[in-house]
Amino acid sequence: MDVTLHRVDLLHGQAMAKGTLVVLPLAKKKQQKVAVGDDSGCLTVFYMKKGEVQTEWKSPQLGREITCLVMQAGKDKLFTGCGQSIHGFTRKGKEFVKIKTNLTETINYLFVDENMIWTGGEYIMNIYDQCKDYGFVMVKDKINDLTCAPIAQGEILSSVVACQDKFLRVYAGEKMFHEFAVEGPGSSLGFYGDPPTELKEGKKNTSVSLLYGTEQGMVGLCSVDARAMRRVVGITDRQQRPGMSGPGAGQRRARVVALYTADILKNGAVDVLIGREDGNLEVWSLGDGSSSPSSGRLESVPPSLMYEMCLQESIQAISSGNVTGGDHNEVVLTTYGGKVLAFTASHAARDPTGTEIAQVEEATAASTGVLSSMMSQKKKPASQAEDASTKMEKERRHKALEQEVEKLKQALDKEKFNYQKLSGEQIAVQTTTKVTHRLNLNGEEACYILTIDSQTPLELISLRADVEVDLLDHDGTPAILSRSKGDPVNPLLATYRMQEPGSRFQIRLRTVEGLSGTISCFVVPQTNPKTAHLVSLAVKPLSLHEKITEVPPDVPMSELRLSGPFTVMDMHQWLLLCVNELPSRPTDDEMTITYRSTFVGSFLVGRYTKGSATFKSDSITTISVLKDLITREATARKISVSINVDVRDETFPRFLELIHPKLAFQHSLTQQVKMVEPLREVQLQEGETKFLAPELQMVLQHAVDIQQQFELQPQRLAFLHNIVVASYRHKWRLRGHQSVDHRVKDLQKLLEAYNVEQITAFFDEPID
């Protein structure tokens, strides 16, 4: 069953962080009030009255931007996190508590139950009891979300943490209770049905239905109790879209930012509300909508999408309640740019801008003359009640618009005066809008996705890099790409100019492994005066490697062994310069890392402790890159390191086998392009092409794609050839041969006339 929801704009403030929205519980009145916190540091509580937003109270500026906002479990007191401070407010707006913590990290996540407070920073979770330190946990990787539920037996709730290393972790106080692997880095947590905080400790066999979202766009539901965590059902990142077929129907969905469940249709079923980074709002039904995830139908009936729409800017928080009036349960959300929106099934919100009223007026004004008057007589006359209602609505909207325009004029005059006063003495160097970025590795496409979010529409984005970076296809994006010829110092110089207004933009790019450097991204929003935001992105030598949980046991690997007077922290800091997805500091005395190259498919396994480290990989290039970086950093620190390398010949046939499909595809393009024009001529003369072989028919059907791919072929083919040549150089360099240039020329000839058996045999030949 599809749902029709109508958008209602409630408020527009400053930029808002994730999780800074709370819908207060019902009080004496039927309507619910909404609390939001923004980057101005003010907490605002408002409600709707006769279609207009009324501010109930607004806190004074708290000194820092509000990074999280929660309501005390089971009560109506509000708690905010601002920098390293926690502020508590009553429903009426009185600040009854202020806690200045001794934390070094910003409080990004907050949970309050009775006298207990849980805070989450970047890597550390702190627990407070009656405003005093109760304990803390150094989480193994970056914290992306935090909530609490009655899981482990005990006096206090258990905390659930979504981590960057693709695990959900449950802590009973300071002790880890459960560890559950999920499909990708966890990005959001929620509960299926009502929050379980009303369950008291001592109840046995009670499970919690936990929802989680990942950076890859997956949404999963798992059942958690004191014994274990079990996955029940999930919404995949390529869930089919309703009413669509073909490739677009299963298009990959964006990172999950917010999760919430509510009965939007008031039919007794629980709906899952999902807010995504690209602005997509989705309403899903799981199974029969039962609030019990153990029901058989929840697992057997596939999830169905009931409503979907895109806001073109990141959603930051989602909740629900009766906010605008009527009998409907509405979706309430906040966006990155500071908008607070409601989506309601009420037909009263069908015409929020007055378009239908204006169309009726235009039709009435145009109906002059005898013919039009005769036609108008045939129309069903509107009742007096409808006329009176329309007239009242017109008057109300007219007055509201006049008041809003007057306020805007006053605000504009004030800002103009302030700017003129400043511009006479100073140059504008401080930005007037907020810009954030996110750089994520897409494992499927072996490329990075750079996402730029701005509070105001973007004008242009310029890129400069001191390492080779391949900008991938940007077809379908609302921007024109202009590239300038680079030089050895700046190989990449490119500019994206926006053609359509938008505050969010994505760039797909691929780095070259083995090189380290910096990508500088200059973001220019449409503001006055013009200011540019500089975003610096580090490119690491093994930048296309992603963290995995385990490696197949039968993979042949070369080995790098190091020993010396270094600490675990020393080795960890060196590895941070080489790979992504490592925590900022080691979490154990003996650390283990496991990575996979998203482009080639090779593996990297490492184990290091105080004074020794061992790294294994089926790519000799990976081993060589690690050896060079660690040697350089250890020399700079004046640490003597003993290095031993065991190069295994069995790794090279496997490595060439992994890269073979990509090389074979690029070389086959050359043959296919040569056939396109002759085949088109045959089609023109014969009309029918059914007599052609299936392979030739396929070439003819995809002729345009083949030619577009061929235009990029020289660059991509050279990229692949360089990977093979680098592997050959590193093989012999690690065996003591500093120069193999006389053999590289022969290898390049074999690559041009590509044959995988001949190249494998060439790798096995002795160099002398």
C-alpha positions in Angstrom: 0.0 0.0 0.0 1.5 3.3 -1.1 1.3 6.4 1.1 0.8 10.0 0.0 2.4 12.5 2.3 2.3 16.3 1.9 5.2 18.5 2.8 4.8 21.3 5.4 7.7 23.7 6.1 7.9 24.5 9.8 11.1 26.4 10.5 14.3 27.4 8.9 17.3 28.0 11.2 21.0 27.7 11.0 22.8 24.5 9.9 21.9 21.5 12.1 24.0 18.5 13.3 22.9 14.9 13.3 20.4 14.0 16.0 19.3 17.5 17.1 15.5 17.0 16.9 13.1 15.9 19.6 9.3 15.7 19.3 8.0 16.2 22.9 5.3 13.8 24.2 1.7 14.8 24.4 0.7 17.2 27.2 -2.7 18.8 27.9 -3.2 19.8 24.2 -3.7 17.4 21.3 -0.7 18.8 19.3 2.9 18.0 20.2 5.7 20.5 20.4 9.1 20.2 18.6 12.5 21.0 20.0 15.5 21.6 17.7 19.1 22.8 18.3 21.3 24.3 15.6 24.8 25.7 15.1 23.9 29.1 16.6 23.9 27.3 20.0 20.3 28.0 20.8 17.7 25.4 21.7 14.2 26.3 20.3 10.9 24.7 21.2 7.9 25.6 19.0 4.4 24.5 18.1 1.8 25.1 15.4 -1.2 27.2 16.0 -3.8 27.9 13.3 -1.2 26.9 10.6 1.5 29.2 11.9 4.7 28.4 13.9 4.7 29.8 17.4 7.9 29.8 19.5 7.2 28.6 23.0 10.7 29.3 24.4 14.3 29.7 23.2 17.4 29.2 25.2 20.2 31.7 25.4 23.2 30.9 23.3 25.1 28.0 24.9 28.5 29.1 23.7 29.0 26.3 21.1 27.0 24.7 18.4 24.5 22.1 19.6 25.8 18.6 18.5 23.2 16.4 20.0 19.7 16.7 21.6 17.8 14.0 23.5 14.9 13.6 25.9 15.4 11.9 29.2 14.1 8.3 28.9 10.5 8.1 30.1 10.3 11.9 31.0 10.0 15.2 29.2 13.3 16.8 30.2 15.7 17.9 27.4 19.4 17.4 27.4 21.9 18.9 24.9 25.5 18.4 24.1 27.5 21.5 23.3 31.3 21.0 22.9 32.3 19.4 26.1 29.3 20.6 28.2 25.9 19.0 28.9 22.9 21.3 29.5 19.5 20.1 30.9 16.2 22.0 30.4 12.7 21.4 31.7 9.7 21.4 29.4 9.1 25.0 30.3 12.6 26.1 29.3 14.3 26.4 32.6 18.0 25.2 32.6 18.2 23.0 35.7 21.6 21.4 35.2 24.9 22.2 33.5 27.8 19.7 33.5 31.2 20.9 32.4 33.0 17.6 31.7 36.8 17.1 31.5 36.5 15.5 28.0 38.9 16.4 25.2 36.5 15.1 22.5 33.3 16.9 21.4 30.1 15.2 22.7 28.4 14.0 19.5 26.0 11.4 21.1 24.0 11.5 24.3 21.6 9.2 26.2 20.0 10.0 29.6 18.1 7.6 31.9 17.2 8.6 35.4 20.5 9.8 36.9 22.7 8.1 34.4 24.2 9.9 31.4 26.1 8.2 28.5 28.2 10.4 26.1 29.9 9.5 22.9 32.8 11.3 21.4 35.0 10.2 18.5 36.5 7.2 20.2 35.6 7.4 23.9 32.3 6.6 25.6 31.9 8.1 29.1 29.3 7.2 31.7 28.1 9.7 34.4 26.1 8.9 37.5 24.5 11.9 39.2 26.8 14.2 37.3 29.9 12.4 38.5 32.3 10.1 36.5 31.0 6.5 36.6 33.3 4.9 34.0 34.6 5.2 30.4 35.3 2.9 27.4 38.0 3.3 24.8 36.0 1.9 21.8 38.0 -0.1 19.2 37.1 2.3 16.3 35.3 5.5 15.6 31.9 5.9 17.2 29.2 6.6 14.6 26.1 6.4 16.8 25.1 5.5 20.4 22.0 4.4 22.2 21.0 2.4 25.3 18.7 -0.5 26.1 18.0 -3.1 28.8 20.1 -6.0 27.4 22.5 -7.3 30.1 21.3 -8.1 33.6 22.3 -5.3 36.0 21.4 -2.0 37.6 22.0 0.2 34.6 21.1 0.0 30.9 23.5 -1.5 28.4 25.0 0.9 25.7 24.9 0.0 22.0 27.6 1.5 19.8 27.8 1.5 16.0 31.5 1.6 15.0 33.4 2.4 11.8 35.0 -1.0 11.7 31.7 -2.7 10.7 30.8 -3.9 14.2 27.9 -3.2 16.6 29.1 -3.4 20.2 27.1 -3.8 23.3 28.7 -2.7 26.6 27.4 -3.5 30.1 29.0 -0.6 32.0 32.6 -0.6 31.0 32.7 -4.3 29.9 32.0 -5.4 26.3 29.0 -7.7 26.3 28.3 -8.4 22.6 30.2 -7.8 19.4 28.1 -8.2 16.1 29.6 -7.9 12.6 27.4 -6.0 10.1 27.6 -5.4 6.3 29.5 -2.1 6.5 30.5 0.7 8.9 27.4 1.4 11.1 26.1 4.9 10.7 22.8 5.0 12.6 20.9 3.1 15.3 17.2 2.9 16.3 14.6 0.6 17.7 11.8 -1.3 16.0 8.6 -0.2 17.7 8.6 1.7 21.0 12.0 2.3 22.7 12.6 -0.6 25.2 13.8 1.6 28.0 10.6 1.0 30.0 11.7 -2.7 30.4 13.2 -3.1 33.9 16.1 -5.3 34.7 15.4 -8.7 36.1 13.0 -9.7 33.2 14.5 -12.8 31.6 14.1 -13.8 28.0 13.2 -10.3 26.8 14.8 -9.3 23.6 15.4 -5.8 22.1 14.5 -5.2 18.4 17.4 -3.0 17.2 17.6 -1.3 13.8 20.9 -0.3 12.3 22.0 1.5 9.1 25.3 1.4 7.3 27.4 3.7 5.2 26.7 1.5 2.2 22.9 2.1 2.5 21.9 -1.2 4.2 19.3 -1.2 6.9 19.1 -4.3 9.2 17.0 -5.5 12.0 18.5 -7.6 14.7 17.2 -9.2 17.9 19.4 -8.6 21.0 19.1 -10.2 24.4 21.4 -11.2 27.2 22.6 -14.3 25.3 23.3 -13.2 21.7 22.6 -10.9 18.8 20.8 -12.3 15.8 20.0 -10.7 12.5 16.3 -11.0 11.6 15.7 -9.1 8.3 17.2 -6.3 6.2 16.6 -3.7 3.6 19.4 -4.1 1.1 21.3 -1.1 -0.4 19.9 -2.1 -3.8 16.3 -2.9 -2.8 14.0 -2.7 -5.8 12.1 0.5 -6.3 8.4 0.2 -6.8 7.0 0.7 -10.3 10.4 0.5 -11.9 12.3 -2.1 -13.8 15.8 -2.4 -15.3 19.1 -1.1 -13.8 17.6 2.0 -12.2 15.2 -0.1 -10.1 18.0 -1.5 -8.0 20.2 1.6 -7.9 22.4 1.8 -4.9 21.1 3.8 -2.0 23.0 6.4 0.0 24.4 6.3 3.5 21.8 6.0 6.3 21.8 9.0 8.6 18.6 8.6 10.7 16.3 5.7 11.6 12.9 5.9 13.3 9.7 3.7 13.5 6.2 5.0 13.8 2.6 4.1 12.8 2.2 6.8 10.1 -1.1 5.4 8.7 -2.5 4.6 12.2 -3.4 1.1 11.0 -1.6 -0.6 13.8 1.4 -1.5 11.7 5.0 -0.3 12.5 6.6 1.7 9.6 10.3 2.2 9.3 11.4 5.8 8.5 14.8 6.2 6.9 16.7 9.4 6.3 19.7 9.2 4.0 22.7 11.4 3.3 21.5 12.3 -0.3 18.2 13.7 1.1 16.1 10.6 0.4 13.2 10.1 2.8 11.8 6.6 2.7 8.9 4.9 4.5 9.2 1.1 4.6 7.0 -1.7 5.8 8.7 -4.8 7.2 6.7 -8.0 6.8 3.2 -7.5 8.2 4.2 -4.5 10.2 4.1 -6.4 13.5 5.9 -4.9 16.4 7.3 -8.3 17.2 10.3 -9.1 15.0 10.2 -12.8 15.9 7.0 -13.3 13.9 7.5 -15.6 10.9 6.0 -13.2 8.4 8.5 -10.5 9.3 11.3 -12.8 8.0 9.4 -14.3 5.1 7.6 -11.3 3.6 10.1 -9.0 1.8 10.3 -5.3 2.9 8.1 -3.0 0.8 8.7 0.7 0.0 5.5 2.7 0.7 6.8 6.3 0.2 9.9 7.9 -1.2 11.0 11.4 -2.0 14.3 13.3 -2.2 15.0 16.7 -0.5 18.3 17.3 -2.4 20.1 17.9 1.0 21.2 15.6 3.7 18.6 14.6 6.3 20.0 15.0 9.9 17.3 13.6 12.2 13.8 12.0 12.0 11.0 11.7 14.4 7.2 11.6 14.3 4.2 13.0 16.1 1.0 15.1 15.8 2.6 18.5 15.1 0.4 20.4 12.5 -2.9 19.3 14.0 -5.6 16.8 12.9 -5.6 13.1 13.6 -2.6 12.1 11.6 0.8 10.9 12.8 3.3 13.0 10.9 7.0 12.5 9.9 9.1 15.4 11.3 12.7 15.8 10.1 15.6 18.3 10.0 18.1 18.9 7.1 21.7 19.9 7.0 20.8 23.4 5.8 18.6 24.1 8.9 15.1 23.3 7.6 12.5 21.6 9.9 9.9 19.9 7.8 6.8 17.8 8.4 5.3 15.2 6.1 1.6 14.6 6.8 -1.2 12.5 5.2 -3.6 15.3 6.0 -5.3 16.8 2.9 -5.3 20.2 4.6 -1.6 20.4 3.8 -2.1 19.5 0.1 -1.8 23.1 -1.0 0.8 24.7 1.3 1.9 27.4 -1.1 -1.6 28.5 -2.1 -1.2 27.4 -5.8 -4.7 25.9 -6.0 -6.3 29.0 -4.5 -4.4 31.2 -7.1 -5.6 28.9 -9.9 -9.2 29.2 -8.8 -8.8 33.0 -8.7 -7.3 33.1 -12.2 -10.0 30.9 -13.6 -12.7 33.2 -12.0 -11.0 36.3 -13.4 -10.8 34.7 -16.9 -14.4 33.6 -17.0 -15.8 36.8 -18.6 -18.3 37.0 -21.5 -21.5 35.3 -22.2 -20.0 31.9 -23.1 -17.9 31.8 -20.0 -20.8 32.8 -17.8 -23.0 30.1 -19.4 -20.2 27.5 -18.7 -19.7 28.7 -15.2 -23.5 28.3 -14.5 -23.1 24.6 -15.4 -20.4 24.1 -12.8 -21.4 22.8 -9.4 -21.7 25.9 -7.2 -19.4 25.9 -4.1 -21.2 25.8 -0.7 -21.2 28.9 1.5 -19.1 27.0 4.1 -16.4 26.2 1.4 -16.4 29.9 0.2 -16.0 31.1 3.8 -13.2 28.6 4.5 -11.4 29.6 1.3 -11.8 33.3 2.1 -10.5 32.9 5.6 -7.5 30.9 4.4 -6.7 33.5 1.8 -6.8 36.3 4.4 -4.7 34.3 6.9 -2.0 33.5 4.3 -2.0 37.1 3.1 -1.5 38.5 6.6 1.2 35.9 7.3 3.0 36.8 4.1 2.9 40.5 4.9 4.3 39.9 8.4 7.1 37.6 7.0 8.1 40.1 4.3 8.3 42.9 6.9 10.5 40.8 9.2 12.8 39.9 6.3 13.1 43.6 5.3 14.1 44.5 8.8 16.6 41.6 9.0 18.1 42.6 5.6 18.4 46.2 6.6 20.2 45.2 9.8 22.7 42.9 8.0 23.4 45.6 5.3 24.1 48.1 8.0 26.5 45.7 9.8 28.3 44.8 6.6 28.7 48.4 5.5 30.1 49.2 8.9 32.6 46.4 8.7 33.6 46.7 5.0 34.8 50.2 5.5 37.6 49.0 7.8 38.2 45.3 7.1 38.3 42.7 4.3 35.8 39.9 4.4 37.8 36.7 5.3 35.4 34.8 7.5 33.0 32.5 5.9 29.2 33.2 6.3 28.0 29.6 5.6 28.9 26.1 6.7 30.5 23.6 4.5 31.3 20.0 5.4 32.7 17.1 3.4 32.9 13.3 3.5 35.4 11.1 1.6 34.2 7.4 1.4 35.8 4.5 -0.4 33.3 2.6 -2.6 34.5 -1.0 -2.5 32.4 -2.1 -5.5 33.7 0.5 -7.9 37.2 0.8 -6.3 36.9 4.6 -6.2 36.4 7.4 -3.7 33.2 9.4 -3.5 33.8 13.0 -2.3 30.6 14.5 -0.9 30.4 18.3 -0.4 27.5 19.7 1.7 26.8 23.4 2.0 24.3 25.4 3.9 23.8 27.6 0.8 23.7 26.7 -2.9 27.1 25.9 -4.5 28.7 28.0 -7.3 31.8 26.1 -8.1 34.3 23.5 -6.8 38.0 23.5 -7.8 40.3 20.5 -7.3 44.1 20.5 -7.2 46.3 17.5 -6.4 50.0 16.8 -6.1 49.5 13.2 -7.0 47.8 11.4 -10.0 44.1 11.3 -9.5 41.6 9.9 -12.1 38.3 11.8 -12.2 35.6 9.2 -13.2 32.5 9.8 -15.3 30.2 12.5 -14.0 27.4 12.1 -16.5 24.0 13.1 -15.0 25.5 15.6 -12.6 24.3 19.2 -12.7 27.8 20.7 -13.3 30.2 21.3 -16.2 33.7 19.9 -15.7 36.6 21.9 -17.0 40.1 20.4 -16.8 43.4 22.3 -17.2 46.7 20.7 -18.3 48.7 20.0 -15.1 52.4 19.9 -14.5 54.6 17.6 -12.4 53.9 19.6 -9.2 50.1 19.7 -9.8 49.0 16.8 -12.0 45.3 17.4 -11.3 43.7 20.8 -12.0 39.9 20.7 -12.5 36.8 22.8 -11.8 33.1 21.9 -11.6 30.7 24.8 -12.4 27.2 24.3 -11.1 24.4 24.7 -13.7 21.5 24.1 -11.4 21.1 25.4 -7.8 22.0 22.7 -5.3 23.7 22.6 -1.9 25.1 19.1 -2.3 27.6 17.6 -4.8 29.4 14.4 -5.3 32.7 13.7 -7.1 33.9 10.2 -8.0 37.7 9.8 -8.2 40.3 7.1 -8.1 43.8 7.4 -6.7 46.9 5.6 -7.7 48.3 3.3 -5.0 52.0 3.7 -4.1 51.8 7.5 -4.1 51.0 9.8 -1.2 50.0 13.4 -1.3 47.2 15.8 -0.9 44.0 16.8 -2.8 43.0 20.4 -2.2 39.3 21.1 -2.8 38.2 24.8 -3.0 34.5 25.2 -2.4 32.8 28.5 -3.4 29.1 28.8 -2.2 26.8 31.4 -3.7 27.3 34.0 -0.9 28.2 37.6 -0.8 31.0 38.5 -0.1 32.7 35.6 -2.0 34.6 33.3 0.2 36.2 29.9 -0.6 36.4 26.9 1.8 39.5 24.8 1.6 39.1 21.1 2.1 42.4 19.1 2.3 42.2 15.4 1.7 45.1 13.1 2.4 46.0 10.5 -0.2 47.7 7.5 1.4 50.0 5.0 -0.4 47.5 2.1 0.1 44.4 4.3 -0.3 42.3 1.7 -2.3 42.5 -0.9 0.5 39.4 -1.5 2.6 39.2 -3.2 6.0 37.7 -6.7 6.1 37.2 -9.3 8.8 39.0 -12.4 7.4 41.2 -13.6 4.6 40.8 -17.0 2.7 43.3 -19.5 4.2 44.8 -20.9 0.9 46.1 -17.6 -0.5 49.9 -17.7 -1.1 51.6 -14.6 0.4 54.9 -12.9 0.5 56.1 -11.8 4.0 57.7 -8.7 5.5 59.2 -9.1 9.0 60.4 -6.2 11.1 62.0 -6.0 14.5 63.6 -3.2 16.6 63.1 -0.9 19.6 59.7 0.5 18.5 56.5 0.5 20.4 53.0 -0.5 19.4 52.1 3.2 19.1 55.1 3.8 16.8 54.1 1.1 14.4 50.4 2.1 14.6 51.3 5.7 13.7 53.4 4.5 10.7 50.5 2.4 9.4 48.1 5.4 9.8 50.2 7.1 7.2 49.7 4.2 4.8 46.1 2.8 5.1 42.6 4.1 6.0 40.1 2.9 8.6 42.5 2.5 11.5 41.6 4.0 14.9 43.7 6.9 16.0 45.5 4.8 18.6 46.0 1.1 19.3 43.4 -0.6 21.3 45.4 -3.7 22.3 49.0 -4.7 23.2 48.9 -6.9 20.1 47.2 -5.4 17.0 45.9 -7.3 13.9 44.8 -5.7 10.7 43.2 -7.3 7.6 42.7 -5.4 4.3 41.6 -6.1 0.7 42.5 -4.1 -2.3 39.2 -2.9 -3.9 40.8 -2.5 -7.3 43.0 -5.6 -7.7 41.5 -7.9 -5.1 44.8 -8.7 -3.3 45.0 -9.1 0.5 47.0 -7.6 3.3 47.3 -9.2 6.8 49.4 -7.6 9.5 50.2 -8.4 13.2 52.3 -6.1 15.3 53.3 -5.7 19.0 56.1 -4.1 20.9 59.4 -4.7 19.1 58.1 -6.9 16.2 55.8 -6.7 13.3 54.8 -9.1 10.4 52.9 -8.2 7.3 51.8 -10.7 4.6 50.3 -9.9 1.1 49.8 -11.6 -2.2 50.8 -8.3 -3.9 54.5 -7.6 -3.9 53.7 -3.9 -4.5 51.9 -3.7 -1.2 54.9 -5.3 0.7 57.3 -2.9 -1.0 55.2 0.2 -0.2 55.0 -0.8 3.5 58.7 -1.5 3.6 59.6 1.9 2.1 57.2 3.9 4.3 58.2 2.2 7.6 61.9 2.5 6.7 61.6 6.2 6.0 59.6 7.0 9.1 61.9 4.9 11.4 64.9 6.6 9.9 63.3 10.0 10.6 62.7 8.9 14.2 66.3 7.5 14.5 64.9 4.0 15.3 67.0 1.1 14.0 64.7 -1.5 12.4 65.8 -4.9 11.1 63.9 -5.9 7.9 63.5 -9.3 6.3 61.5 -9.9 3.1 60.4 -13.4 1.9 59.3 -13.0 -1.8 57.2 -16.1 -2.9 57.0 -16.8 -6.6 53.5 -18.4 -6.2 52.0 -15.0 -5.6 52.7 -13.6 -9.1 50.5 -16.0 -11.1 47.6 -15.2 -8.7 48.2 -11.5 -8.9 48.2 -11.6 -12.7 45.0 -13.7 -12.6 43.3 -11.1 -10.4 44.1 -8.2 -12.8 43.5 -10.3 -16.0 39.7 -9.5 -16.4 40.4 -5.7 -16.3 43.3 -6.0 -18.8 41.4 -8.4 -21.1 38.4 -6.0 -21.1 40.4 -2.9 -22.0 42.3 -4.8 -24.8 39.0 -6.2 -26.2 37.7 -2.7 -26.6 40.3 -2.1 -29.3 39.0 -5.0 -31.3 35.3 -4.1 -30.7 35.9 -0.4 -31.8 37.4 -1.6 -35.1 34.1 -3.5 -35.8 31.6 -0.7 -34.9 31.7 1.2 -38.2 31.7 -1.9 -40.6 28.8 -3.3 -38.6 26.9 0.0 -38.9 27.5 0.0 -42.6 26.1 -3.6 -42.8 23.1 -2.6 -40.8 22.5 0.4 -43.1 22.7 -1.7 -46.2 20.9 -4.9 -45.1 18.4 -3.4 -42.6 18.3 -6.7 -40.7 21.2 -7.9 -38.5 19.8 -11.1 -37.1 22.1 -13.2 -39.3 25.1 -11.8 -37.5 26.8 -13.8 -34.7 25.5 -13.0 -31.2 28.9 -11.4 -30.3 28.6 -9.0 -33.3 25.0 -8.1 -32.5 26.1 -7.3 -29.0 28.8 -4.9 -30.3 26.3 -3.2 -32.5 23.8 -2.8 -29.7 26.4 -1.2 -27.3 28.3 0.7 -30.0 27.9 4.1 -28.3 29.1 2.8 -24.9 32.1 1.0 -26.5 33.2 4.2 -28.2 32.9 6.2 -25.0 34.9 3.6 -23.1 37.5 3.6 -25.9 38.0 7.3 -25.5 39.1 6.8 -21.9 41.1 3.6 -22.8 44.6 5.0 -23.2 44.5 6.4 -19.7 43.0 3.3 -18.1 45.1 0.9 -20.0 48.3 2.8 -19.0 47.0 2.7 -15.4 46.7 -1.1 -15.5 50.1 -1.5 -17.4 51.8 0.5 -14.7 50.4 -1.8 -12.0 51.9 -4.8 -13.7 55.2 -3.1 -14.4 55.5 -1.9 -10.8 54.9 -5.4 -9.5 57.7 -6.7 -11.7 60.1 -3.9 -10.5 59.3 -4.5 -6.8 59.8 -8.3 -7.2 63.4 -7.9 -8.3 64.2 -4.8 -6.2 63.3 -6.7 -3.0 65.6 -9.5 -4.2 68.5 -7.0 -4.5 68.3 -5.9 -8.2 68.1 -2.1 -8.2 67.5 -1.7 -12.0 65.4 -3.9 -14.3 64.9 -1.3 -17.1 66.3 -3.6 -19.7 63.6 -6.1 -18.9 60.7 -3.6 -18.5 60.8 -2.7 -22.2 60.2 -6.4 -23.1 57.4 -6.6 -20.5 55.7 -3.5 -22.0 55.8 -5.1 -25.5 54.1 -8.2 -24.1 51.4 -6.1 -22.4 50.6 -4.3 -25.7 50.1 -7.6 -27.4 48.4 -8.9 -24.3 48.5 -12.6 -23.5 48.3 -13.6 -19.8 50.2 -16.9 -20.3 53.2 -15.2 -21.9 53.3 -12.5 -19.2 53.1 -15.1 -16.4 56.0 -17.0 -18.0 57.9 -13.7 -18.3 57.5 -13.2 -14.5 59.0 -16.6 -13.9 62.1 -16.1 -16.0 65.4 -15.3 -14.3 66.6 -11.7 -14.7 70.1 -12.6 -15.7 
